[in-house]
Structure formats: C-alpha cells, structure tokens
Amino acid sequence: MELSRKVFANYVAWFKTPCSLGGRGQWLHWDNNRERSCKHNPDKIDPTTGLRDIASVHYPLIGPYDSVDPNVIEYHIMLAQAAGIDGFIVEWFGKDDARDVDKATLVLRDKIKEINSNYGTDFRLLLAWEDSYAGGNKEEAISTLEYAWKNYMSDQSVYVWDEKKKAPILLVFPYFTGPRRSFRPGELLSIIDRLKICPVFSYHFPQVNEEGGFLNVRGVESIYAWVIAHSWDGTEWGKSNLDLFYDFLKGNKKNMEFAIAGCYPGFDDVGVGACWICNPKNKKAHRFIKRDSRKCNTYDLTWKRFWQYIESFESDKDVPVPWMQIVTWNDWNEGTEIEPSIDRIGREGVDYGFGYGYEYLKKTKEHVRAFKGISETPDEALYIPHLIYNARIKAKKNRPLQDAEQKLTNAVTSFFSGRYKDALSIIQTV
C-alpha cells in the first residue's frame, strides 16, 4: 500500500459475551469489571426499553456484541467500506493476552482476507501495540514482535506496509505512568537491533517526546494524534492538543517518513465511572469532550483543524500527513465510537446520553470524499450491513441455513459491487 491519502479507524476487539466462541462464559468490557463502584450488569435488562445495562454512555445498534463473532466483524467491515474507510487499526496487547484480544484480532485478520479475496476489496489491518504489556521485559517484547510478524505483518495482502521502506507499519501506544511501563528510547533501540525485520514505528503524540525523543531511534519515523480530554465539563474539545500535534509536525517533518492525523466525535467515559485512570467519586476526574448534540460538531471541528494544517502548505507534496485515524470505530467504554448507536432512555433518573444512529458514518463519508477525492456512496449503502447482519441471525433460527447463506452471499456480493438496490432486494427474500 502506497503512502497515499488513507483513512483508518481505531478498533477495539476486547468485547466478550457469555456465549463467546471459545470464550470464558462471561461478559467482558460491557460490564466494566475493573471497578466495583461503577460495575454494570449486562444480564440486567431494562423492562421499559429492553436494553441491557452496559458500561457505555451509548448503546450499539446491534446491541452488546462479541468481538470474535464473524458476523459482527463482517458487519463492521461492510459499514466501514461504505463510509470510505480503508481499514482498522486494532488496539493490540500481544499474544495470549488476558482479554483474548489477539484471538479476536486473528479472526478479524481472516475475515478481512476472506472478504478481500472473495469480493475484490482492499480493506486493511494495522496493529497499535501497547508495549507496556511486555512488562519492561525485552525478551518478551522481541517474542511479541516476532509473533506479530509471523501472524500479521508478513501478510501484505492484509497488513499495511510502507512500500518505500519495504517494511510493515506498527503503531505504538505507550504508557509511562501507572503500574505498567513502556520501553524508553534506548531500550527500544536495543530491541530493534535484534529484530530480523524492523517495522516502521509510529509513536503516540505527545509521548513521542519522552526521554529525549523516540524520533531519534532508528525505525521510529512517524507519529500519530490521539484524543486527549483536558476538561471535566466538556467545554474543551481537544484543540490545544491538536495544535501542539500539528505544530510539532511542522517543526519535525524532515525527521518523519509520514504522520497520522486524528479526528474524533467526543469523549465520555462516565459509562465506566471515569475509572480507567481516575477515581469515579471525584467529579473532576471525569474526562469529557462534549459531542455537541446530533450536529456532530466536535467531529467536524477535528476534521476542520486538520484541513487548516493541510492548507497551510503551498504544495500537497510538502504535507507529511497522508493518513487520518478516526478515534474510534467502537470504543464504547470511552464514548468515542462512530459505529451506529440507538437512542437510549436514561435509567434510574440519570441521563446517560443518547444514540446517534448513522450520523457519524454519514459525516465520515463527506469528510473522506473531500480528503481522498473519491465519489461518495449513497446513504442507503450504510443501512445494508445491518440488514444483512439481522438476516444472518434470523436465518440461523428460522430457515434452512444453506439456502439462506447462499442468498446472503449474493447480497454481500451485490453490496461490494455497488449494486445496493440488488442487495436490498435479495435480503428481503431471506
């Protein structure tokens, strides 16, 4: 894949349900089992709304799902393709992680490969490695990267490579505070020196400046932006952090192969009690970026700030940002998702927010069209993946599976061929 303009969406694959394939027979991340004071019980169903009690301010259109479910993954890929998104960047913790993220990512990899092969698409996968899960152990890090090479990065039909450098691209999401610690620049260099194939590393901003700067390390040739919430009342949408990111890019563009800008719809982790890093009893610990109603204003503002940066250059060739990362596709716990959601009535007298339907995917289509200079798919294309997902669930329960599966395969083929009316007609017969 050339370093032309691309749009990726950050993707979390840590959700589990009791019926998880090969899972643990329990809810994971939908229940927020990390903090008793803000724990949720998805087995509890509101008799008025029929919705489960989940750890999120919004509610998925398809309900709380399992990250290893191939039907869910197909639904996500189809939606993303319809919105013009080129691939998913998966938050990845290494092999044999406690949350089975790697297991789900392997299923995602296989599904992407299957769809690309069957329908001629070019959807892609990237990893964002949280290196702190290696526990500061260099041998563990080397083993993890060798595993990532063998199972993900070596497959150029699925994984994203920098064609100029002839190497795969790996994002790093570091932590330098708390119980886990990421590798310092000198430690990373000693790890890189022992790798047979060195990825092109892209580091989280502003952590890229830690300990003298990661851009001084061979192999680190990129940075990426992220959502950072500074206020507890939602009035600051992250402009100051994005300003720092783009200013840093201008001053360091000669040191980078490329960079990845960031946009986001908002941030609201009150659904998990604001307890990823905070005390939920402290109101001002709640990190919050208001979405600003159904107008998607924050999302537009982050895209607008990106365009201001692009337009500050005389030539497009001078801009070291060929990519945009949407933060996020489906982090329901932190309320940054653009995946379709439904209206949600506040429970126990508390207003937990509402859903946005397909509004953010419609906005994404508009921004992607302008950024990549491509034609925009009609809105009806966004609704088809949900219909196919529901039809697959219905087919398992009510009809002979073989007949239904063939019809749904035909519907998916029509969808990826851009024949949306044909896809809708076929779905109605399932």
KEFIFI-546957 format. One line per 10 residues: number of its first residue (from 1); their letters; for each residue y negated, z negated, x of C-alpha. Coordinates in steps of 0.2 Angstrom, whole numbers, plus 2048, in hexadecimal, padded with zeros to 3 digits. Layout:
BEGIN
NUM> a> Y Z X  ...
END
This chain:
BEGIN
1> melsrkvfan> 800 800 800  7EF 805 807  7E1 7F9 808  7D8 802 7FA  7D0 7F9 7EB  7DD 7EE 7E3  7DE 7E0 7D6  7EB 7D3 7D6  7ED 7C3 7CC  7F2 7B2 7D2
11> yvawfktpcs> 803 7AD 7CA  80C 79D 7C9  81F 79C 7C6  822 78A 7C4  824 788 7B1  835 782 7AB  83D 77F 79A  84C 775 796  856 785 793  851 78C 7A4
21> lggrgqwlhw> 85D 798 7AC  866 78E 7B9  859 781 7B7  858 76E 7B6  859 76C 7A3  847 766 7A2  835 76B 7A0  82B 76D 7B0  818 76F 7B1  816 771 79E
31> dnnrersckh> 819 75E 79E  80E 759 7AD  81B 74D 7B3  810 749 7C3  806 73C 7BA  80C 730 7AC  7FA 72D 7A5  7F8 73F 7A0  80A 744 79E  80E 750 78F
41> npdkidpttg> 81E 752 785  822 765 781  830 75F 776  823 758 76A  81D 765 75E  80D 763 754  813 764 741  802 76C 73C  801 779 749  813 77B 74F
51> lrdiasvhyp> 80D 77B 761  815 771 76F  80C 763 779  809 76B 789  7FF 767 799  7F2 774 796  7E1 776 78D  7E7 787 786  7F7 78D 77F  801 79D 784
61> ligpydsvdp> 803 7AA 777  816 7AA 77A  816 797 77B  81C 78D 78A  828 798 794  834 798 7A2  82F 7A0 7B2  840 7A7 7B6  842 7AF 7A5  843 7C2 7A8
71> nvieyhimla> 83B 7C6 797  82C 7BB 79B  82A 7C4 7AC  82B 7D5 7A4  81E 7D0 797  813 7CA 7A5  815 7DA 7AF  812 7E5 7A1  802 7DC 79C  7FB 7DC 7AD
81> qaagidgfiv> 7FF 7EF 7AF  7F6 7F2 79F  7E7 7E8 7A5  7E6 7F3 7B5  7ED 7E5 7C1  7F7 7EB 7D0  802 7DC 7D3  804 7C9 7D3  801 7BD 7E2  80D 7AF 7DF
91> ewfgkddard> 80A 79D 7E4  819 79A 7F0  81F 78A 7F8  82E 790 802  840 791 7FF  84A 784 7F6  83A 77C 7EF  83B 76D 7E2  833 777 7D4  83F 787 7D6
101> vdkatlvlrd> 830 792 7D9  839 79C 7E6  847 79F 7D9  83B 7A5 7CC  832 7B0 7D9  842 7B8 7DE  845 7BD 7CC  833 7C3 7CB  836 7CE 7DB  846 7D6 7D3
111> kikeinsnyg> 83D 7D9 7C2  82E 7E2 7CB  83A 7EC 7D5  844 7F1 7C6  835 7F6 7BC  82E 800 7CB  83E 809 7CD  841 80C 7BA  830 811 7B5  827 818 7C4
121> tdfrlllawe> 81A 80A 7C5  813 802 7D5  811 7F0 7D0  811 7E4 7DF  815 7D3 7E5  80C 7C8 7F2  80F 7B6 7F7  802 7A8 7F9  80B 79B 804  807 789 803
131> dsyaggnkee> 80B 785 815  809 772 813  81A 772 80A  822 775 81C  81C 763 81F  814 767 830  825 76C 837  823 77C 841  836 780 840  835 77F 82D
141> aistleyawk> 826 78A 82D  82F 797 838  83F 796 82D  834 798 81D  82B 7A7 824  83B 7AF 829  842 7AC 818  833 7B4 810  835 7C3 81B  847 7C5 817
151> nymsdqsvyv> 845 7C3 804  834 7C9 800  829 7D1 80E  835 7DD 815  836 7E7 805  828 7F3 805  82D 7FA 7F4  827 7E9 7EC  81D 7DF 7F9  80B 7E3 7FE
161> wdekkkapil> 809 7E9 810  7FA 7ED 81B  7FE 7FF 81F  7F1 7FF 82D  7F9 7F0 836  80B 7F5 830  80E 7E3 82B  810 7D9 81A  801 7CF 814  803 7BC 811
171> lvfpyftgpr> 7F6 7B1 809  7F6 79F 80F  7F0 791 803  7ED 782 80F  7EB 76F 80C  7E2 764 819  7E0 754 80E  7ED 74A 805  7FF 746 808  803 758 80E
181> rsfrpgells> 7FB 760 81D  7FA 773 821  7FB 77A 833  7EC 77A 83E  7E7 78A 847  7EF 786 857  7FF 781 84E  7FF 791 844  7FD 79B 854  80C 793 85B
191> iidrlkicpv> 816 798 84B  810 7AA 84C  815 7AC 85E  827 7A9 859  828 7B5 84A  830 7C6 84C  825 7CD 83F  814 7C6 83D  80C 7C8 82C  7F9 7CB 829
201> fsyhfpqvne> 7F3 7BA 824  7E5 7B7 817  7DE 7A6 817  7D7 79C 809  7C4 79A 80A  7BC 78E 80F  7CB 786 817  7CB 795 823  7BE 78C 82D  7C8 77C 830
211> eggflnvrgv> 7CB 777 842  7C1 785 84B  7C6 792 83F  7D6 79C 83A  7CE 7AD 83D  7CF 7A9 850  7E2 7A9 84E  7EC 7B9 851  7F2 7C0 841  7E5 7B7 836
221> esiyawviah> 7DA 7C6 831  7D5 7C2 81F  7CE 7B5 813  7CF 7B3 800  7C4 7AB 7F3  7CA 79D 7E7  7C3 794 7D8  7BB 784 7DD  7B4 778 7D0  7A5 76D 7D6
231> swdgtewgks> 79F 765 7C5  7A8 75A 7B8  79D 761 7AA  7A1 773 7AC  78F 779 7AF  792 780 7C1  79D 78F 7C0  7A1 790 7D3  793 79B 7D8  78F 791 7E7
241> nldlfydflk> 7A0 792 7EE  7A1 7A5 7EB  790 7A7 7F4  797 79E 803  7A6 7AA 802  79C 7BA 802  790 7B4 80F  79E 7AF 81A  7A5 7C1 818  795 7C9 81D
251> gnkknmefai> 794 7BF 82D  7A6 7C1 832  7AB 7D2 82B  7AE 7D9 83D  7BC 7CB 83F  7C6 7D0 82F  7D1 7DE 82B  7CD 7DB 818  7C9 7CE 80C  7CD 7C9 7FA
261> agcypgfddv> 7C0 7C4 7EE  7C3 7B9 7DF  7BF 7B8 7CD  7C4 7AB 7C0  7C1 7A7 7AD  7BE 794 7B0  7C6 784 7B5  7CC 776 7AA  7DA 76A 7B0  7D7 75D 7A2
271> gvgacwicnp> 7E8 763 79B  7F0 75A 7AA  7E4 74C 7A9  7DA 753 7B8  7E8 74B 7C3  7ED 758 7CF  7E2 74F 7DC  7D7 743 7D1  7D8 733 7C7  7D9 738 7B4
281> knkkahrfik> 7D0 728 7B0  7C1 72E 7B9  7B7 73A 7AE  7AE 741 7BD  7BE 745 7C6  7C1 752 7B9  7BE 763 7C1  7B7 76F 7B4  7AF 781 7B3  7AB 785 7A1
291> rdsrkcntyd> 7B1 796 79B  7A2 797 790  7A9 79C 77F  7B3 7AC 77B  7A6 7B7 784  7AF 7B4 794  79F 7B1 79D  7A5 7A8 7AC  7B2 7B6 7AF  7A4 7C3 7AE
301> ltwkrfwqyi> 799 7B8 7BA  7A6 7B8 7C7  7A9 7CA 7C6  796 7CD 7C6  794 7C3 7D6  7A1 7CE 7DE  797 7DD 7D9  787 7D6 7E1  790 7D5 7F1  797 7E6 7F0
311> esfesdkdvp> 786 7EE 7EC  77E 7E5 7FB  786 7F2 807  780 803 809  792 80B 80A  7A2 806 802  7AA 808 813  7A0 7F9 81A  7A7 7ED 80C  7B6 7E3 813
321> vpwmqivtwn> 7BC 7DF 801  7C8 7EB 7FA  7D1 7DF 7EF  7CD 7D3 7E1  7D8 7C4 7DD  7D8 7BD 7CB  7D9 7AA 7CB  7E5 7A9 7C1  7F1 7B3 7B7  7FA 7A3 7B0
331> dwnegteiep> 7F5 792 7B7  7F5 78A 7A6  7F4 779 7AE  7E3 77C 7B6  7DC 787 7A8  7D9 796 7B2  7E5 7A2 7AA  7E0 7B3 7A3  7F2 7B5 79B  7F0 7B6 788
341> sidrigregv> 7EE 7A6 77E  7ED 7A1 76C  7E1 795 763  7E5 783 764  7E0 775 758  7DB 765 761  7E8 758 760  7E5 745 75D  7D3 749 75A  7D0 750 76B
351> dygfgygyey> 7CA 762 76D  7D5 769 77A  7CD 77A 779  7D2 78A 772  7DB 79A 776  7D3 7AB 77B  7E0 7B7 775  7DF 7C7 77F  7CC 7C6 783  7CF 7C3 796
361> lkktkehvra> 7DB 7D1 798  7CE 7DD 78F  7C1 7D7 79A  7CC 7DA 7A9  7CF 7EC 7A4  7BC 7EF 7A4  7BA 7E7 7B5  7C9 7EF 7BD  7C3 800 7B6  7B2 7FE 7BE
371> fkgisetpde> 7B9 7F7 7CE  7C7 804 7D1  7BF 813 7C9  7CE 815 7BD  7D0 81A 7AB  7D2 80B 79F  7E1 808 794  7DE 806 781  7DE 7F5 77A  7EE 7F8 771
381> alyiphliyn> 7F8 7F9 781  7F4 7E6 783  7FD 7E2 773  80D 7EB 777  815 7DF 784  814 7D1 777  81D 7DB 76A  82A 7E0 776  82D 7CE 77C  82F 7C8 76A
391> arikakknrp> 83A 7D7 766  846 7D2 775  846 7C0 76E  84A 7C6 75C  857 7D2 762  861 7C4 76B  862 7BB 75A  863 7C8 74C  86A 7D9 752  877 7E0 75D
401> lqdaeqkltn> 870 7DF 76E  875 7EF 775  86D 7FA 768  85D 7EF 769  85C 7F0 77C  85D 802 77C  84E 804 770  844 7F7 77A  848 800 78A  841 810 781
411> avtsffsgry> 832 806 77C  82E 800 78D  830 811 794  823 818 788  818 809 78C  818 80D 79F  816 81F 79C  806 81C 792  80E 821 781  808 811 778
421> kdalsiiqtv> 80A 818 766  81C 81D 76A  81F 80B 771  819 803 761  823 80F 756  833 80A 75F  830 7F8 75F  82E 7F8 74C  840 7FE 74B  847 7F0 755
END
